[in-house]
């Protein structure tokens, strides 16, 4: 949009056309960025297959004991299945294997395929092999499986790959549910539950009638990526921990994850994944008026930690001009879906003066909208 603006502004005859185009593009983007129909992640659960069971070896009087256990956490677990002779304690058969996977998307978009990364590794084995792995969405009669590049649905050997649905995601109806189940063998599984939503039901954006005249005009947008991997020593110990911060998504809809792992064991010590959705602010901020934008913060999963603090402010005056909730909150620290409005009216400027609207999403991520004062 900044390039379009510069091109038109070189031609004074195109000024009026530019202003209408700018407004149309801004309004159109705000609607698409904040009104996304699709399957939204609502819940995650893990089925623990831990078991201890004694039985008699067929054709004998010898007793054997099966012990199934696991360690690890979401996205990285190690499963062990061992069979012992009860009398001697001897290991008769067994296997230990690791399963690693990435979360599926927070929103499954209709008419598109979906993917996730997956790895199966056998750590040790005596006779037995790792349990069969499969991932599928309850779509249609036979489901929609996440398959390997060569088309394999049921994974029975070590692999590191990207799994993609065999079919595109179908559309739903308001409130409909979908379940993505990951089976890791030996009674262990993970379930991601989704719900169909017809976008975010938001109010019509506040737009002043004076969009063609003097005011703060949008000129540029930028996004600061807070992606990070950092190791440090846990205070008071010699144990090392690793922080991993990442994100996925695009302008108006991003999902941020901050996890802390024990370096030695790979165990997840703490973490949080949250989604931030917002509409573009107006293309022109009019003086002596307040400005608004729509905003939503939702926590997807959490272990100890909470979503990063959110704030949006314009560098106006000594303390800035914050976009606040209806109850006056500047710094958002819990899940919310609301309209944010500046606490003060927008002040006037002088020709060529600059203004910056910064949106802080926590964990080093932010979006910046730049404005310039124009007398038209």
C-alpha positions in Angstrom: 0.0 0.0 0.0 2.9 2.3 0.7 4.2 1.9 -2.8 0.8 2.6 -4.3 0.6 5.7 -2.2 3.9 7.0 -3.3 3.1 6.4 -6.9 -0.2 8.3 -6.8 1.2 11.1 -4.7 3.6 11.9 -7.5 0.7 12.8 -9.6 -1.5 15.4 -7.9 -4.4 14.6 -10.3 -4.5 11.1 -8.9 -4.8 12.4 -5.3 -8.6 11.9 -4.9 -8.5 8.6 -6.6 -5.7 7.5 -4.3 -7.6 8.3 -1.2 -10.6 6.3 -2.2 -8.5 3.4 -3.3 -6.5 3.5 0.0 -9.7 3.4 2.1 -11.1 0.6 0.0 -8.0 -1.5 0.4 -7.7 -0.9 4.1 -11.3 -1.7 4.8 -11.1 -4.9 2.6 -7.9 -6.1 4.3 -9.3 -5.5 7.8 -12.3 -7.6 7.0 -10.4 -10.5 5.6 -7.7 -10.4 8.4 -10.2 -10.5 11.2 -13.1 -12.4 9.7 -11.7 -15.8 8.9 -14.1 -18.8 8.5 -12.6 -22.1 9.3 -12.0 -24.9 11.9 -10.6 -23.2 15.1 -8.7 -25.2 17.7 -10.6 -25.2 21.0 -9.0 -28.0 23.1 -6.2 -30.5 23.5 -6.1 -33.7 25.4 -3.6 -36.6 25.9 -4.6 -40.2 26.6 -2.1 -42.0 28.9 -1.6 -45.6 28.0 0.4 -46.5 31.2 -0.3 -50.1 32.2 0.9 -53.0 34.4 -0.7 -56.3 33.8 0.2 -59.9 34.6 -0.9 -62.9 32.5 0.0 -66.6 31.9 2.2 -67.5 29.0 0.2 -69.6 26.6 0.7 -73.4 27.0 2.6 -73.0 30.3 2.1 -72.1 33.9 4.7 -69.3 33.7 3.6 -65.8 34.5 4.6 -62.8 32.6 4.2 -59.1 33.3 3.6 -56.3 30.8 4.7 -52.8 31.8 3.9 -49.8 29.6 5.1 -46.4 30.5 6.1 -43.0 29.0 8.0 -39.8 29.8 8.0 -36.4 28.2 5.4 -33.9 27.3 3.3 -32.5 24.4 5.2 -32.8 21.1 8.0 -35.0 22.5 7.3 -38.3 24.3 9.2 -41.6 24.9 7.1 -44.7 25.2 8.4 -48.1 26.6 6.7 -51.4 26.5 8.4 -54.3 28.3 7.5 -57.9 29.0 9.1 -59.7 32.0 9.1 -63.2 33.4 7.5 -62.7 36.8 9.5 -65.4 38.5 13.0 -64.4 37.3 12.4 -60.8 36.4 14.1 -61.5 33.0 13.2 -59.2 30.2 11.5 -61.3 27.5 10.7 -58.6 25.0 10.5 -54.9 24.8 10.8 -51.7 22.9 11.4 -48.0 23.7 10.6 -45.4 21.0 10.3 -41.6 20.8 7.6 -39.7 19.0 8.0 -36.1 18.2 5.4 -33.9 16.5 4.4 -30.3 15.9 1.0 -28.9 16.8 -1.4 -28.8 13.8 -2.5 -25.3 12.7 -4.6 -23.3 15.1 -7.0 -22.8 12.2 -7.7 -25.4 9.6 -8.7 -23.5 6.4 -11.4 -25.0 4.2 -10.5 -26.1 0.6 -6.8 -26.4 1.6 -4.7 -29.3 2.8 -3.1 -29.2 6.3 0.4 -30.4 7.4 2.4 -31.1 10.5 5.9 -32.4 11.2 6.4 -35.9 12.6 9.3 -38.1 13.8 9.4 -41.7 15.0 12.7 -43.0 16.4 13.4 -46.5 17.9 15.7 -46.1 21.0 16.0 -49.8 22.0 14.4 -53.0 21.0 14.2 -56.7 22.0 12.0 -58.6 19.5 9.3 -55.9 19.4 8.9 -52.8 17.2 7.5 -49.4 17.9 3.7 -49.2 18.0 1.9 -48.2 14.8 1.4 -44.5 14.3 -1.4 -42.7 12.5 -3.0 -39.2 12.5 -6.4 -38.5 11.1 -9.3 -36.0 11.1 -12.9 -37.3 11.4 -13.9 -36.0 8.0 -16.2 -38.0 5.8 -16.9 -41.8 6.1 -13.3 -42.9 6.2 -11.6 -39.9 7.7 -8.9 -37.6 6.3 -5.5 -39.0 7.1 -2.2 -37.2 7.4 0.0 -39.1 5.1 3.7 -39.3 4.3 5.0 -38.0 0.9 4.8 -41.5 -0.5 1.2 -41.9 0.7 1.6 -44.0 3.8 -1.2 -43.7 6.4 0.0 -46.1 9.0 3.6 -45.6 10.1 5.5 -48.7 11.3 9.1 -47.8 11.0 11.5 -44.9 11.9 10.8 -41.8 10.0 11.3 -38.0 10.0 8.9 -36.3 7.6 6.1 -33.8 7.0 2.6 -35.3 7.1 -0.1 -33.7 4.9 -3.8 -34.5 4.7 -4.7 -36.7 1.8 -7.7 -34.5 1.0 -8.4 -30.8 1.4 -10.2 -29.7 4.6 -14.0 -29.6 4.0 -16.2 -26.7 5.0 -18.4 -26.8 8.1 -21.5 -25.2 9.6 -21.5 -22.9 12.6 -20.7 -24.8 15.8 -19.8 -28.1 14.1 -16.9 -30.1 15.6 -13.9 -31.9 14.2 -11.4 -34.1 16.0 -7.8 -34.6 14.9 -6.5 -37.8 16.6 -2.9 -38.8 16.8 -2.3 -42.5 17.7 1.1 -43.3 19.1 0.7 -47.0 19.8 0.4 -48.9 23.1 -2.8 -47.0 24.1 -1.2 -43.5 23.9 -2.9 -40.8 21.8 -3.3 -37.0 21.5 -6.5 -35.3 20.5 -7.0 -31.8 19.0 -10.6 -30.6 19.0 -11.8 -28.0 16.5 -14.9 -26.0 16.0 -16.2 -24.3 12.8 -16.6 -20.6 13.1 -17.9 -18.1 10.6 -15.1 -15.7 11.2 -15.1 -13.1 14.0 -18.5 -11.4 14.4 -17.2 -7.9 14.7 -18.9 -4.5 14.6 -18.5 -2.4 11.5 -15.2 -0.5 11.9 -15.5 3.1 13.0 -14.8 5.3 10.0 -15.0 9.1 9.9 -16.8 10.9 7.1 -13.7 13.1 6.7 -11.5 10.5 5.0 -10.5 12.7 2.1 -8.9 15.6 3.9 -6.3 16.7 6.5 -5.1 14.1 9.0 -2.6 11.3 9.8 -2.3 9.1 6.6 -1.0 5.6 6.7 2.3 5.1 4.9 3.9 1.8 5.9 3.6 -1.4 7.9 6.3 -3.6 9.5 6.4 -6.7 11.7 9.1 -7.5 14.3 9.8 -11.3 14.5 10.6 -12.4 18.1 11.8 -15.9 17.1 14.5 -17.1 19.4 16.4 -20.2 20.7 18.5 -19.6 23.8 20.2 -21.8 26.4 20.8 -20.7 30.0 21.5 -22.2 33.4 18.6 -22.7 35.9 19.3 -20.3 38.8 20.9 -22.1 41.8 21.7 -25.3 39.8 24.0 -26.5 37.1 21.0 -27.7 35.0 20.7 -26.2 31.5 17.4 -25.1 30.1 16.5 -24.0 26.5 13.9 -21.4 25.6 12.3 -21.7 22.1 10.1 -18.9 20.9 8.4 -19.2 17.5 5.3 -18.1 15.6 3.2 -18.9 12.6 0.5 -17.0 10.7 0.5 -13.6 9.0 -0.7 -10.0 9.4 -3.9 -9.9 11.5 -3.7 -13.5 12.7 -0.6 -15.0 14.3 0.0 -17.8 16.8 3.0 -17.4 19.2 4.6 -20.2 21.2 7.2 -19.9 24.0 8.5 -23.2 25.4 11.2 -23.9 28.0 12.9 -27.3 27.9 15.3 -29.2 30.2 18.4 -29.6 27.8 19.4 -32.9 29.2 16.1 -34.7 29.2 14.2 -32.7 26.6 11.3 -32.4 29.1 9.0 -29.4 28.7 9.3 -27.4 31.9 6.9 -24.5 31.0 5.3 -23.1 27.9 2.4 -21.3 26.3 0.8 -21.0 22.9 -1.6 -18.2 22.1 -3.3 -16.6 19.2 -3.5 -12.8 18.5 -6.0 -11.5 15.9 -6.5 -7.8 15.0 -7.9 -5.6 12.3 -5.9 -2.9 10.6 -6.3 0.6 12.2 -7.9 3.2 9.9 -6.1 4.4 6.8 -6.5 8.0 8.0 -6.4 9.0 11.7 -8.6 12.1 11.9 -7.7 14.9 14.3 -10.0 15.6 17.2 -11.6 12.1 16.9 -10.9 8.8 18.7 -9.7 5.8 16.6 -10.6 2.1 17.0 -9.6 -1.4 16.0 -10.8 -4.9 16.7 -8.7 -7.3 18.8 -8.7 -10.9 20.1 -6.4 -12.8 22.4 -6.9 -16.5 23.0 -4.8 -19.0 24.8 -4.5 -22.3 22.9 -2.4 -24.3 25.4 -0.4 -23.6 28.6 1.9 -25.2 31.1 2.5 -22.7 34.0 3.0 -19.7 31.7 0.4 -17.2 30.4 0.1 -15.4 27.1 2.5 -12.4 26.8 1.2 -8.9 27.7 -0.5 -7.1 24.9 -0.7 -3.3 24.3 -1.4 -0.9 21.4 -0.4 2.7 21.5 0.3 5.8 19.4 3.3 7.9 20.2 1.3 11.0 21.0 2.3 13.3 23.8 4.6 12.4 26.7 2.9 9.1 27.7 1.4 8.1 24.4 -2.2 7.5 23.4 -3.2 3.9 24.2 -5.9 1.8 22.6 -7.9 0.7 25.6 -10.7 -1.8 26.3 -14.3 -0.6 27.1 -13.4 -0.9 30.8 -10.2 1.2 30.4 -7.5 -1.6 30.4 -4.3 -0.6 28.6 -2.3 -3.7 29.2 -4.1 -6.9 28.2 -3.1 -10.0 30.2 -6.0 -12.4 29.7 -8.1 -13.8 26.9 -10.4 -11.2 25.4 -12.4 -10.4 22.2 -13.2 -6.7 22.0 -12.9 -3.3 20.4 -10.0 -1.1 21.4 -10.4 2.7 21.2 -7.9 5.4 21.9 -8.1 6.9 25.4 -7.8 10.4 23.9 -8.7 12.1 20.7 -6.0 12.1 18.0 -4.1 15.4 18.1 -3.3 17.6 15.1 0.0 17.7 13.4 2.2 19.7 11.1 3.0 19.0 7.5 5.3 16.0 7.2 5.2 15.1 10.9 5.3 11.4 11.7 3.3 9.1 14.0 3.8 5.5 15.0 1.1 3.1 16.1 2.8 0.1 17.8 1.1 -3.2 18.7 3.0 -5.3 21.2 2.1 -9.0 21.2 4.5 -10.3 23.9 7.7 -12.4 23.6 9.4 -9.9 21.3 6.7 -9.8 18.6 5.2 -6.5 17.5 3.5 -4.8 14.5 4.1 -1.1 13.5 1.9 1.1 11.5 3.5 4.4 10.3 1.5 7.6 9.7 2.3 11.0 8.2 0.5 14.3 8.6 -0.9 15.7 5.4 -2.7 19.0 4.8 -5.1 18.3 1.9 
